[in-house]
Amino acid sequence: MLIAPIIFTLVAYPDTFSLSWNEGRGGFLFAMAFIAAELVGLKYRISPKRFYIVIGLAVLTITYFVALPFGLRSYIMEGAPVYNVELVDSWVWMWDFIVMSLYVGISLVVLFGKKWYKIAPAGAMYLAGSAVILALDAFFPFDSLGPLQFIVPIYLVIDEAVINFLDDYVTNIGPANLESDVPPARASGNLLVLSGLHGPFALQVFWPSAGVHSMIIYTLVMLAFLLKMEIPLKRKLIYFAIGTFGTAAVNVIRIISLSLYALVVTTNVAEWESFHSVAGEIMFLPWLGIYLGVVMYAESKRMRRLQANVPAPTSGRPNP
């Protein structure tokens, strides 16, 4: 029942399920995967009253999505200037994620009570995190939100070093028609200038394209995941730190892949944008899923080992 509205939107609006975080409802699919992973096999008795309440919430949520093409979407778009929204598309998608996150979150509270966050928090947190990111993108696009932009120059310096290293020692990706002292990648601030096999290509990188949104979503999902695990705080902090480093590494790999695509494959803006729109999710979400799976496996193995080392209780009966 929890995923019924997601399935409805997938059937009703299949063309809106792009993998890009700010160009459609692709995030619904990943939220559905989180929900399914946490609830499959769960044995929990739900009263009929609570079940019917969730059905009512699902109907209300589906009604919202049914109403979108019949004037509701236009009404939402007309509200953008009132609130000084900079990017209207992110504003519109934001409301979809707000509605879906509220539905999933309230339904979990209804089904499982105050302990819902120890049962299935990841899907709701992912949807809420996506709504927050879309809100930031709608109100503070490009580099207008300085604290989120500070990491971009660091990423670009790393990208420059890796690309130029590859050109010097691994393969020739620099242009043959330029002087040999012109490196294939040059970074300055948030500007990256690439000179590859198909000519020059300049990128002005802002915080969403650098993967800062994936770091925020990782933080929310990982905190929700660790919150439900009964493990020592020190181990939680270690897992969180490792995952943070891994997510940052994935973001760097994403920027390098985007650079290599322009250097080696094409400088056609439309083709490059098509790759850019899906590259982040293709890399980040599998990494997040694999890492969570590894943590679960490691902790399950540790618990089995601890249980095996616990001595069996004695009956206390005296010897005859």
C-alpha positions as CSV (number, residue, x, y, z in Angstrom):
1,M,0.0,0.0,0.0
2,L,2.8,2.4,0.8
3,I,4.1,2.4,-2.8
4,A,0.7,2.6,-4.5
5,P,0.9,6.3,-5.3
6,I,4.4,5.8,-6.7
7,I,3.2,3.0,-8.9
8,F,0.3,5.2,-10.0
9,T,2.5,8.1,-11.1
10,L,4.8,5.6,-12.9
11,V,1.8,4.3,-14.9
12,A,0.2,7.7,-15.4
13,Y,3.3,9.7,-16.2
14,P,6.0,7.3,-17.4
15,D,7.8,10.1,-19.4
16,T,8.5,12.0,-16.1
17,F,10.6,9.3,-14.6
18,S,14.0,10.7,-15.6
19,L,17.0,9.6,-13.6
20,S,18.0,13.3,-13.2
21,W,17.5,14.5,-9.7
22,N,15.9,17.9,-10.8
23,E,14.3,16.9,-14.1
24,G,11.5,14.5,-13.1
25,R,10.2,11.9,-10.6
26,G,13.0,9.4,-11.0
27,G,13.7,9.8,-7.3
28,F,10.3,8.1,-6.6
29,L,11.8,4.8,-7.9
30,F,14.7,4.9,-5.6
31,A,12.4,5.8,-2.6
32,M,10.3,2.8,-3.6
33,A,13.4,0.6,-3.6
34,F,14.3,1.8,-0.1
35,I,10.8,1.2,1.2
36,A,10.7,-2.3,-0.3
37,A,14.1,-3.2,1.1
38,E,13.1,-2.2,4.6
39,L,9.6,-3.7,4.7
40,V,10.0,-7.0,2.7
41,G,9.8,-9.9,5.1
42,L,8.8,-7.6,8.1
43,K,6.3,-9.4,10.4
44,Y,4.2,-6.7,12.0
45,R,0.6,-6.8,12.9
46,I,-1.4,-3.8,11.6
47,S,-4.9,-3.1,12.8
48,P,-7.6,-2.7,10.1
49,K,-8.3,0.9,11.3
50,R,-4.7,1.9,10.6
51,F,-4.7,0.1,7.3
52,Y,-7.8,2.0,6.2
53,I,-6.3,5.3,7.2
54,V,-3.3,4.6,5.0
55,I,-5.7,3.8,2.1
56,G,-7.3,7.1,2.6
57,L,-3.9,8.9,2.6
58,A,-3.0,7.0,-0.6
59,V,-6.2,8.2,-2.3
60,L,-5.5,11.8,-1.3
61,T,-2.0,11.5,-2.7
62,I,-3.1,10.0,-5.9
63,T,-5.8,12.7,-6.2
64,Y,-3.0,15.3,-6.1
65,F,-1.2,13.7,-9.0
66,V,-4.4,13.2,-11.0
67,A,-5.2,16.9,-10.6
68,L,-1.8,18.1,-11.9
69,P,-2.6,18.2,-15.6
70,F,-6.0,19.6,-14.9
71,G,-4.8,23.0,-13.7
72,L,-3.0,22.2,-10.4
73,R,0.4,22.3,-12.1
74,S,-0.3,25.7,-13.7
75,Y,-1.5,27.0,-10.3
76,I,1.8,25.8,-8.7
77,M,3.8,27.5,-11.5
78,E,1.9,30.8,-11.0
79,G,2.9,30.8,-7.4
80,A,6.6,30.9,-8.3
81,P,6.9,34.7,-8.8
82,V,5.0,35.3,-5.6
83,Y,7.8,33.6,-3.6
84,N,10.6,35.0,-5.8
85,V,11.5,31.5,-7.1
86,E,14.5,31.5,-9.5
87,L,14.1,28.1,-11.1
88,V,10.4,27.3,-11.8
89,D,11.1,23.6,-12.8
90,S,12.7,22.8,-9.5
91,W,9.8,24.6,-7.7
92,V,7.3,22.4,-9.4
93,W,9.1,19.1,-8.8
94,M,9.6,20.1,-5.2
95,W,5.9,20.0,-4.5
96,D,5.7,16.5,-5.9
97,F,8.4,15.3,-3.5
98,I,6.9,17.2,-0.6
99,V,3.5,15.5,-1.1
100,M,5.1,12.1,-1.5
101,S,7.3,12.5,1.5
102,L,4.4,13.6,3.6
103,Y,2.4,10.6,2.5
104,V,5.1,8.1,3.2
105,G,6.1,9.7,6.5
106,I,2.6,10.0,7.9
107,S,1.7,6.5,6.7
108,L,4.7,5.1,8.5
109,V,3.7,6.8,11.7
110,V,0.1,5.5,11.3
111,L,1.3,2.0,10.7
112,F,4.1,1.7,13.1
113,G,3.6,4.4,15.7
114,K,6.3,6.5,17.3
115,K,9.0,3.9,16.5
116,W,8.5,4.1,12.8
117,Y,12.0,5.6,12.4
118,K,13.5,2.3,13.7
119,I,11.5,0.2,11.1
120,A,11.5,2.0,7.7
121,P,12.9,5.5,7.7
122,A,15.1,5.5,4.6
123,G,12.4,6.0,1.9
124,A,10.8,8.9,3.8
125,M,14.1,10.5,4.5
126,Y,15.2,10.2,0.8
127,L,12.0,11.8,-0.4
128,A,12.3,14.6,2.2
129,G,15.9,15.2,1.3
130,S,15.1,15.4,-2.4
131,A,12.4,18.0,-1.6
132,V,14.9,20.0,0.4
133,I,17.5,19.9,-2.4
134,L,14.9,21.0,-5.0
135,A,13.8,23.9,-2.7
136,L,17.5,25.0,-2.4
137,D,17.8,24.8,-6.2
138,A,14.6,26.7,-6.7
139,F,15.4,29.6,-4.4
140,F,19.2,29.6,-4.5
141,P,20.3,28.4,-8.0
142,F,23.8,28.3,-9.4
143,D,26.3,29.8,-6.9
144,S,23.9,32.1,-5.0
145,L,24.2,29.8,-1.9
146,G,27.8,30.2,-1.0
147,P,28.3,27.6,1.7
148,L,27.3,24.8,-0.7
149,Q,29.5,26.2,-3.4
150,F,32.8,26.2,-1.4
151,I,33.6,22.5,-2.3
152,V,33.4,23.0,-6.0
153,P,36.9,24.5,-6.6
154,I,38.4,21.7,-4.6
155,Y,36.7,19.1,-6.7
156,L,37.8,20.9,-9.9
157,V,41.4,21.0,-8.8
158,I,41.4,17.3,-8.2
159,D,39.7,16.8,-11.6
160,E,42.4,18.9,-13.3
161,A,45.2,16.9,-11.7
162,V,43.7,13.5,-12.6
163,I,42.9,14.5,-16.2
164,N,46.3,15.9,-16.8
165,F,47.9,12.9,-15.2
166,L,46.0,10.6,-17.5
167,D,47.1,12.6,-20.5
168,D,50.8,12.6,-19.5
169,Y,51.2,9.0,-18.4
170,V,48.3,6.8,-19.6
171,T,46.7,8.0,-22.8
172,N,46.7,11.0,-25.2
173,I,43.5,12.8,-24.6
174,G,44.8,16.2,-25.3
175,P,44.3,17.9,-28.7
176,A,46.9,17.2,-31.4
177,N,46.5,20.6,-33.0
178,L,47.5,22.6,-30.0
179,E,50.9,23.3,-28.5
180,S,52.1,20.5,-26.3
181,D,52.2,22.7,-23.2
182,V,48.5,23.2,-23.3
183,P,47.0,20.8,-20.7
184,P,43.7,19.1,-21.5
185,A,42.2,20.4,-18.2
186,R,42.5,23.8,-16.6
187,A,40.6,24.8,-13.5
188,S,40.0,28.2,-12.0
189,G,37.5,28.8,-9.3
190,N,34.3,27.1,-10.5
191,L,35.4,27.3,-14.2
192,L,36.9,24.2,-15.9
193,V,38.3,24.6,-19.4
194,L,38.8,21.3,-21.4
195,S,40.8,20.9,-24.6
196,G,40.3,17.5,-26.0
197,L,40.0,15.4,-29.2
198,H,36.9,17.4,-30.3
199,G,38.1,20.9,-29.5
200,P,37.6,23.2,-26.5
201,F,34.8,22.8,-24.0
202,A,34.2,25.1,-21.0
203,L,32.2,24.2,-17.9
204,Q,30.9,26.5,-15.2
205,V,30.3,24.2,-12.3
206,F,27.7,25.0,-9.6
207,W,27.0,23.0,-6.4
208,P,24.2,20.7,-7.8
209,S,26.5,19.6,-10.6
210,A,29.3,18.9,-8.2
211,G,27.2,16.4,-6.3
212,V,26.6,18.4,-3.2
213,H,23.0,17.4,-3.3
214,S,24.0,13.7,-3.1
215,M,26.1,14.4,0.0
216,I,23.0,16.0,1.7
217,I,20.8,13.1,0.7
218,Y,23.5,10.6,1.8
219,T,23.6,12.3,5.2
220,L,19.9,12.1,5.7
221,V,19.5,8.5,4.5
222,M,22.6,7.3,6.4
223,L,21.5,9.0,9.6
224,A,18.1,7.4,9.4
225,F,19.7,4.0,8.6
226,L,22.2,4.2,11.5
227,L,19.5,5.5,13.9
228,K,17.5,2.2,13.6
229,M,20.6,0.0,14.1
230,E,21.4,-1.2,17.6
231,I,25.1,-0.8,17.5
232,P,27.6,1.3,19.6
233,L,27.9,5.0,18.8
234,K,31.5,4.6,17.9
235,R,30.8,2.1,15.1
236,K,28.0,4.4,13.8
237,L,30.4,7.3,13.6
238,I,33.0,5.1,11.8
239,Y,30.4,3.9,9.3
240,F,29.2,7.4,8.7
241,A,32.7,8.8,8.2
242,I,33.6,6.0,5.7
243,G,30.4,6.6,3.8
244,T,31.0,10.4,3.7
245,F,34.5,9.8,2.2
246,G,33.0,7.3,-0.3
247,T,30.3,9.7,-1.4
248,A,32.9,12.5,-1.9
249,A,35.0,10.1,-4.0
250,V,31.9,9.2,-6.1
251,N,31.3,12.9,-6.7
252,V,34.9,13.4,-7.8
253,I,34.6,10.4,-10.2
254,R,31.4,11.9,-11.6
255,I,33.1,15.1,-12.4
256,I,36.1,13.3,-14.0
257,S,33.7,11.2,-16.1
258,L,31.9,14.3,-17.3
259,S,35.3,15.8,-18.2
260,L,36.4,12.7,-20.1
261,Y,33.1,12.6,-21.9
262,A,33.8,16.1,-23.3
263,L,37.4,15.3,-23.9
264,V,37.0,12.0,-25.7
265,V,33.4,11.4,-26.8
266,T,31.8,14.7,-27.8
267,T,31.6,18.5,-27.2
268,N,28.1,18.6,-28.5
269,V,26.2,20.4,-25.8
270,A,22.9,18.5,-26.1
271,E,24.7,15.1,-26.0
272,W,26.9,16.1,-23.1
273,E,23.8,17.4,-21.2
274,S,22.1,14.1,-21.7
275,F,25.0,12.3,-20.1
276,H,25.3,14.9,-17.4
277,S,21.6,14.6,-16.4
278,V,22.0,10.9,-15.5
279,A,25.6,10.5,-14.5
280,G,25.1,11.5,-10.9
281,E,22.3,9.1,-10.1
282,I,23.9,6.3,-12.0
283,M,26.9,6.5,-9.8
284,F,25.6,7.8,-6.4
285,L,22.5,5.6,-5.8
286,P,24.2,2.3,-6.6
287,W,27.1,3.3,-4.3
288,L,24.7,4.2,-1.5
289,G,22.7,0.9,-1.9
290,I,25.9,-1.2,-2.0
291,Y,27.4,0.6,1.0
292,L,24.2,0.2,3.1
293,G,24.2,-3.5,2.1
294,V,27.8,-3.9,3.2
295,V,27.1,-2.3,6.5
296,M,24.1,-4.5,7.1
297,Y,26.2,-7.6,6.2
298,A,29.1,-6.6,8.4
299,E,26.8,-6.0,11.4
300,S,24.8,-9.2,10.9
301,K,28.1,-11.2,10.7
302,R,29.4,-9.4,13.9
303,M,26.2,-10.2,15.8
304,R,26.3,-13.9,14.8
305,R,29.9,-14.1,16.0
306,L,29.0,-12.4,19.3
307,Q,26.0,-14.7,19.8
308,A,28.2,-17.8,19.1
309,N,30.7,-16.7,21.8
310,V,28.0,-16.3,24.5
311,P,28.1,-19.4,26.8
312,A,25.0,-21.5,27.0
313,P,23.0,-21.0,30.2
314,T,23.2,-23.8,32.8
315,S,20.1,-25.3,34.3
316,G,21.3,-24.8,37.9
317,R,20.2,-28.4,38.8
318,P,22.6,-30.1,41.3
319,N,24.5,-33.2,40.3
320,P,23.0,-36.5,41.6
